[in-house]
Amino acid sequence: MQSYDAIVIGAGVIGSSVACHLARFGARNVLVLERLQIGAGTTTQSSGILRTHYSVIENVELARQSWSVFTDFAGYLGDEEASAGLVRCGYLICAPEGPRLDPLRQALEGQRGKGIEVRFLDQGEASALLPIARFDDAALIGYEPEAGFADAYLVATGFARAARRAGVKIMEGVSVEQLLIDNGRVLGVRTAQGDFHSETVISTQNIWAGDIERWTGIPTPVKAERHTVLALEGPEAYSFAMPVFKDLGSPGMLYCRSYGGNQMLVSEGTVGETLAVPDNEQGNISLDYIVEIGEQVAGRFPSFGEAGLASSWTGVYDVTPDWNPVLGRVPGLQGLVVGYGFSGHGFKLSPGVGRVLAQEALGLPTDVALAPYALERFRTGELLTGKYGLGAVS
């Protein structure tokens, strides 16, 4: 049995970030086991939007720390060839009169309280930033200039390359079949290629995190939920200079961004299709659904009422009951640290999450308190439920 200081399960954007940060904090004998290839799971399906806006204030600091990494990704990794593919275009969010108005105001003030630049705009100022949209129903408009979007696959592979340069071993195409446990303590993992020993295991299994319950008997509240993303081709440009947009007034709480040229990437920020078992394969997208999203888009972007469908795909979220992640140690099992249930936030938070999970695994003080993200919150009822309702904006 080969022995390691720490074993990471999963090499998506979270697992790769954990591995990189373990090495940054001095761990050298680290093993990463990935069932597919680096970044080939749900990471590749990300829309890539980066923001610090959350109605759950605990997420804001993780997002703020992560943004600082994205803005100087090559410098952070010490790799001049590394790139996050970052487009710094800003983030615009609006709400009409109604139940989401006060939560939006509180969330924007919460960001300001964290030292994040947030501007309150009038309808004319918003139109100047995003001239293809209408804002006549917007009672409150917030603008976060330090936001945008990036490439999740580039970030995952960048973290993985940095980890390997620091001595981390990454094995692709190796599935973990079970945890090795003795007297309430993790001793390692079992795979088809043999057993690997470590008294510290960090699971970043996203939609496959249910394996933890199967291996340990400890309840692991996570489900796989499929969401559809469309790229619409309109008659007007949605340029890279125009901000990412979140529409709290639309039925689906749509989010959208430039996809280059006249194309808009758009998806709903609400509950998706629950899958009976974890499945990362592409799902079917009905014509009725495309029409429904197109109608919502046209309500905010009038010229896109004539848009055509350029492309589409489905992505799968690892969703918890409150749509926020479980981070930290698992009660009753010494040596197991988990990061799952990101519910669509994973890429945005990946640098900060990778850092705090590495700190926790190594027994170091964490930059952000992990108590609010503890698994125990589902037993005690201290949930991190977003103020806009269940969905990926939280």
C-alpha positions in Angstrom: 0.0 0.0 0.0 1.4 3.4 -1.1 1.2 6.1 1.6 0.6 9.8 1.2 0.2 12.8 3.4 -3.1 13.6 1.8 -5.4 12.1 -0.9 -7.8 14.3 -2.9 -10.7 12.6 -4.7 -11.6 14.5 -7.9 -9.7 16.7 -10.2 -12.3 19.2 -11.3 -11.8 22.8 -10.6 -12.4 22.3 -6.8 -10.1 19.3 -6.4 -7.4 20.8 -8.6 -7.5 23.9 -6.5 -7.3 21.9 -3.3 -4.3 20.0 -4.6 -2.5 23.2 -5.6 -3.1 24.8 -2.3 -2.0 21.7 -0.3 1.3 22.1 -2.1 1.4 25.9 -1.5 1.0 25.2 2.3 3.9 22.8 2.3 2.4 19.4 1.6 4.5 17.5 -0.9 3.4 13.9 -0.7 -0.1 14.4 -2.2 -2.1 12.1 -4.4 -5.1 13.2 -6.6 -7.4 10.5 -8.0 -9.7 11.5 -10.9 -12.3 9.1 -12.3 -12.1 10.7 -15.8 -9.6 13.4 -16.8 -8.6 16.7 -15.2 -11.5 19.1 -15.5 -13.6 16.7 -17.6 -16.6 16.4 -15.3 -19.0 19.1 -14.4 -16.3 21.7 -14.6 -16.4 21.7 -18.4 -20.1 22.5 -18.3 -19.7 25.8 -16.3 -21.0 29.1 -17.7 -17.9 30.6 -16.2 -19.6 33.7 -14.6 -17.6 35.4 -11.8 -19.2 37.7 -9.3 -19.1 38.4 -5.6 -22.8 39.1 -5.4 -24.6 36.8 -3.0 -27.6 37.2 -0.7 -25.9 34.6 1.6 -23.2 36.9 3.1 -21.0 34.0 4.0 -20.3 33.4 0.3 -19.3 37.0 -0.4 -15.9 36.7 1.3 -15.0 33.4 -0.5 -16.0 35.0 -3.8 -14.0 38.1 -3.0 -10.9 36.1 -2.3 -11.4 34.0 -5.4 -11.8 37.1 -7.6 -8.4 38.4 -6.5 -6.9 35.1 -7.8 -8.7 35.2 -11.1 -7.5 38.7 -11.8 -3.9 37.6 -11.6 -4.1 33.9 -12.2 -0.6 33.6 -13.8 1.0 35.6 -11.1 -0.8 33.6 -8.3 0.4 30.3 -9.7 3.9 31.6 -10.7 3.2 30.3 -14.2 3.4 32.9 -17.0 1.6 30.5 -19.3 -1.4 30.0 -17.0 -4.6 31.8 -18.0 -8.1 31.9 -16.6 -9.5 33.3 -19.8 -10.8 36.2 -17.8 -13.1 38.8 -19.4 -13.6 41.8 -17.0 -16.9 43.2 -18.1 -18.8 43.8 -14.8 -22.0 42.3 -13.4 -25.4 44.0 -13.6 -28.4 42.8 -11.5 -31.9 44.3 -11.2 -35.2 43.7 -9.5 -38.7 45.2 -10.1 -41.0 46.1 -7.3 -41.9 42.9 -5.4 -40.5 40.3 -3.0 -36.9 40.3 -4.4 -36.4 44.1 -4.1 -35.4 44.4 -0.4 -33.3 41.2 -0.5 -31.4 42.7 -3.5 -30.8 46.0 -1.6 -29.6 44.1 1.5 -27.3 41.9 -0.6 -25.7 44.9 -2.3 -25.2 46.7 1.0 -23.7 43.5 2.3 -21.1 43.5 -0.5 -20.3 47.1 0.3 -19.8 46.2 3.9 -17.1 43.7 2.7 -15.3 46.5 0.9 -16.5 45.5 -2.6 -17.2 48.2 -5.1 -20.9 48.2 -5.8 -22.8 51.0 -7.6 -26.5 51.8 -7.6 -27.5 52.8 -11.1 -30.6 54.5 -12.6 -32.2 53.1 -15.7 -30.3 55.4 -18.0 -26.9 54.4 -16.5 -27.8 50.7 -16.8 -28.9 51.2 -20.5 -25.6 52.9 -21.2 -23.8 49.7 -20.0 -26.1 47.2 -21.6 -27.9 49.1 -24.5 -29.6 46.0 -25.9 -31.7 45.6 -22.7 -34.7 47.5 -21.4 -34.8 48.6 -17.7 -38.2 50.4 -17.5 -39.5 48.0 -14.9 -36.4 48.0 -12.7 -36.9 49.5 -9.3 -33.3 48.7 -8.2 -30.2 48.2 -10.3 -26.9 47.2 -8.9 -23.6 47.1 -10.7 -20.4 45.3 -9.7 -17.6 46.6 -12.0 -15.1 44.0 -10.7 -16.8 41.0 -12.1 -17.1 39.1 -15.4 -16.5 35.6 -16.7 -13.7 33.1 -17.4 -12.9 29.6 -18.5 -13.4 26.9 -15.8 -11.4 24.3 -17.8 -8.4 26.6 -18.1 -8.6 27.3 -14.4 -8.8 23.6 -13.4 -5.9 22.6 -15.7 -3.9 25.6 -14.5 -4.3 24.6 -10.8 -3.5 21.0 -11.7 -0.3 21.9 -13.6 0.8 24.1 -10.7 0.1 21.2 -8.3 2.2 18.8 -10.4 5.1 21.2 -10.6 5.0 21.3 -6.8 5.3 17.5 -6.6 1.6 16.5 -6.4 0.8 13.2 -8.1 -2.4 13.2 -10.2 -3.7 9.9 -11.5 -6.5 10.1 -14.2 -8.9 7.3 -15.0 -8.8 6.0 -11.5 -12.1 5.7 -9.6 -12.3 5.4 -5.8 -14.4 2.4 -4.9 -14.5 2.9 -1.2 -12.9 4.6 1.8 -10.7 2.5 4.1 -11.9 3.1 7.6 -10.9 1.6 11.0 -12.3 2.6 14.4 -13.8 5.8 13.1 -10.7 7.0 11.3 -9.9 7.2 7.6 -6.9 5.1 6.6 -7.0 5.6 2.8 -8.9 4.6 -0.3 -9.5 1.5 -2.4 -9.4 1.6 -6.2 -9.2 -0.9 -9.1 -5.5 -0.1 -9.2 -4.9 -0.9 -5.6 -5.2 0.7 -2.1 -3.6 4.0 -1.3 -3.0 5.0 2.3 -3.5 8.3 4.0 -5.0 9.5 7.2 -6.3 12.6 5.5 -8.7 12.3 2.5 -10.4 15.3 0.9 -13.4 14.5 -1.2 -14.4 16.9 -4.0 -16.7 14.5 -5.8 -19.5 17.0 -6.6 -22.5 15.1 -8.1 -20.9 11.8 -7.0 -20.6 12.9 -3.4 -23.4 10.5 -2.5 -20.7 7.8 -2.5 -19.7 9.2 0.9 -22.9 8.1 2.4 -22.6 4.7 0.7 -19.1 4.2 2.0 -19.6 5.6 5.5 -23.3 5.5 6.3 -23.2 9.2 7.2 -26.1 11.2 5.5 -24.8 13.2 2.6 -27.6 15.5 1.4 -26.7 16.1 -2.2 -28.6 15.5 -5.5 -27.7 15.8 -9.1 -29.7 18.4 -11.0 -29.5 19.1 -14.7 -29.7 22.6 -16.1 -29.9 23.8 -19.7 -27.7 26.6 -21.2 -28.6 28.2 -24.5 -26.5 30.3 -26.9 -28.9 32.6 -28.8 -27.9 34.5 -32.0 -29.5 37.9 -32.1 -29.6 40.8 -34.5 -27.5 43.0 -32.2 -24.1 42.5 -30.7 -23.7 41.4 -27.1 -20.1 42.4 -26.9 -17.5 41.4 -24.4 -17.5 45.0 -23.1 -21.1 44.6 -22.0 -21.7 43.2 -18.5 -23.0 39.9 -17.3 -26.7 40.4 -16.4 -28.9 38.9 -13.8 -32.6 39.4 -14.1 -34.5 38.9 -10.8 -37.7 40.1 -12.5 -37.9 37.2 -15.0 -39.8 34.0 -14.1 -36.6 32.0 -14.4 -34.3 34.6 -12.7 -32.3 34.5 -16.0 -28.6 35.1 -16.1 -26.8 35.9 -19.3 -23.5 37.0 -20.8 -21.8 37.7 -24.0 -20.9 34.6 -26.0 -19.0 36.5 -28.6 -20.3 38.6 -31.5 -24.1 38.6 -31.6 -24.4 35.6 -29.3 -25.8 35.6 -25.8 -25.3 32.7 -23.4 -28.4 32.4 -21.2 -29.8 30.0 -18.5 -32.3 30.0 -15.7 -31.2 30.5 -12.1 -33.9 28.4 -10.6 -34.5 24.7 -9.8 -33.7 22.3 -12.6 -34.3 18.6 -13.4 -33.5 16.3 -10.6 -31.7 13.1 -11.7 -32.3 9.7 -10.1 -28.6 9.0 -10.2 -25.5 11.1 -10.9 -25.2 11.5 -14.7 -22.8 13.9 -16.4 -24.0 13.1 -19.9 -25.8 15.6 -22.1 -29.6 15.6 -21.6 -32.4 16.2 -24.0 -33.5 19.8 -24.5 -37.2 20.3 -25.6 -38.3 22.8 -28.2 -40.9 24.0 -25.8 -38.2 24.8 -23.2 -36.2 26.8 -25.8 -39.3 28.8 -26.7 -40.0 29.5 -23.1 -36.5 30.8 -22.5 -36.6 32.8 -25.7 -39.8 34.5 -24.6 -38.2 35.5 -21.3 -35.1 36.8 -23.1 -37.2 38.8 -25.5 -39.0 40.5 -22.6 -35.7 42.0 -21.4 -33.9 42.1 -24.7 -36.5 43.1 -27.3 -34.4 42.6 -30.4 -33.7 39.0 -29.3 -37.3 38.2 -30.0 -35.9 37.4 -33.4 -33.0 35.4 -32.1 -32.0 31.9 -33.4 -30.5 29.1 -31.4 -26.8 28.9 -32.1 -26.0 26.0 -29.7 -27.1 24.5 -26.4 -25.9 22.1 -23.7 -26.8 20.8 -20.3 -24.8 21.0 -17.1 -25.3 19.2 -13.8 -25.2 20.8 -10.4 -24.4 19.1 -7.1 -27.3 20.6 -5.1 -27.8 20.6 -1.3 -31.2 21.4 0.4 -30.2 25.0 0.9 -28.3 25.4 -2.4 -25.0 26.0 -0.7 -21.9 23.8 -0.2 -20.8 21.6 2.6 -17.2 22.4 3.5 -15.0 20.9 6.2 -14.7 17.9 8.4 -17.3 15.2 8.6 -18.5 14.6 12.2 -17.8 11.0 13.5 -15.1 10.2 11.0 -11.6 11.5 11.7 -9.5 12.4 8.7 -12.3 13.1 6.1 -12.7 16.6 4.7 -15.3 17.3 2.1 -16.3 20.0 -0.4 -19.5 19.3 -2.2 -22.9 20.7 -3.0 -21.8 23.9 -4.7 -25.1 24.2 -6.5 -23.7 26.2 -9.4 -21.3 28.3 -7.3 -18.3 26.0 -7.6 -16.2 27.7 -10.2 -16.8 31.2 -8.8 -15.6 30.1 -5.4 -12.9 27.6 -6.4 -9.7 29.4 -5.5 -11.0 30.4 -2.1 -12.6 27.0 -1.4 -9.5 25.1 -2.5 -7.4 27.3 -0.1 -9.7 26.8 3.0 -10.1 23.1 2.4 -6.3 22.7 2.2 -5.9 24.7 5.4 -8.5 22.6 7.2 -7.0 19.3 6.0 -3.5 20.4 7.2 -4.8 21.7 10.6 -4.2 25.3 9.7 -6.4 28.3 10.6 -8.9 28.8 7.7 -9.2 32.2 6.0 -13.0 31.9 6.2 -14.9 30.3 9.1 -16.2 26.9 8.0 -18.8 26.5 10.7 -21.7 28.0 8.6 -20.9 25.4 5.9 -20.8 22.5 8.3 -22.8 19.3 7.4 -24.4 19.6 10.9 -26.5 22.6 9.7 -29.0 20.2 8.0 -29.6 18.6 11.4 -29.8 21.8 13.4 -31.8 23.8 10.8 -29.2 26.6 10.5 -29.4 26.7 6.7 -27.7 29.1 4.3 -30.8 29.7 2.2 -30.6 32.5 -0.3 -33.0 35.4 0.0 -34.2 35.2 -3.6 -35.6 31.7 -3.3 -34.0 28.4 -4.2 -31.6 28.8 -7.1 -28.1 29.4 -8.2 -27.9 33.1 -7.3 -28.1 32.4 -3.5 
